[in-house]
């Protein structure tokens, strides 16, 4: 289940950006293409499991449609 690794990588990126901005992350967007080989439901499940009870709670994951094999963080919403 590589979705767990992807969720961890997204959270690492969120942690780094939020720390650099001295802010708290509230929402992160991920763009996934149809040929990326990522199961959206599994990614959301893994992400939610990693966020629950962590420093990130109540961070929300928003999944967007991407092109081809795209897999990228598309946005990060921060608050002071």
C-alpha positions in Angstrom: 0.0 0.0 0.0 2.1 2.9 -1.3 -0.7 5.3 -0.5 0.6 5.3 3.1 4.0 6.5 1.9 2.4 9.2 -0.3 0.3 10.4 2.7 3.5 10.6 4.8 5.2 12.5 2.0 2.3 15.0 1.8 2.4 15.5 5.5 6.2 16.1 5.4 5.7 18.8 2.8 2.9 20.3 4.9 5.1 20.3 8.0 8.0 21.9 6.2 6.0 24.7 4.6 3.9 25.4 7.7 7.1 25.7 9.8 8.7 28.0 7.2 5.7 30.2 7.3 5.2 30.0 11.1 1.6 29.0 10.4 -0.8 26.1 10.9 -2.0 24.1 7.9 -5.8 23.7 7.6 -6.2 22.2 4.1 -3.9 20.6 1.5 -4.8 19.7 -2.1 -3.4 16.9 -4.0 -3.8 16.5 -7.8 -4.0 12.8 -9.0 -4.1 11.8 -12.6 -5.9 8.7 -13.8 -2.7 6.9 -14.6 -0.8 7.8 -11.4 -1.5 4.4 -9.9 -2.9 5.8 -6.7 -6.2 4.7 -5.1 -7.9 7.9 -3.9 -9.9 6.1 -1.3 -6.9 4.4 0.2 -4.9 7.7 0.1 -7.7 9.5 1.9 -8.0 6.7 4.5 -4.2 6.7 5.2 -4.1 10.5 5.3 -6.9 10.7 7.8 -5.4 7.9 9.9 -2.1 9.7 10.1 -3.7 13.1 10.9 -6.0 11.9 13.6 -4.6 12.6 17.0 -1.5 14.3 15.5 -0.1 17.8 15.4 -1.9 18.2 12.1 -5.4 17.6 13.3 -7.9 18.9 11.9 -6.0 19.1 8.6 -8.2 18.3 5.6 -7.1 16.6 2.3 -8.8 17.7 -0.9 -8.2 15.4 -3.9 -8.4 17.0 -7.4 -8.4 15.4 -10.9 -5.0 15.6 -12.6 -3.7 14.8 -16.0 -2.2 11.5 -17.1 0.2 10.2 -14.4 0.3 13.4 -12.4 0.7 13.2 -8.6 1.4 16.6 -7.0 0.5 18.8 -4.1 -1.6 21.5 -5.7 -2.2 23.9 -2.8 -1.7 24.4 0.9 -4.1 26.6 2.9 -2.4 28.1 6.0 -3.7 30.3 8.9 -1.8 32.3 11.5 
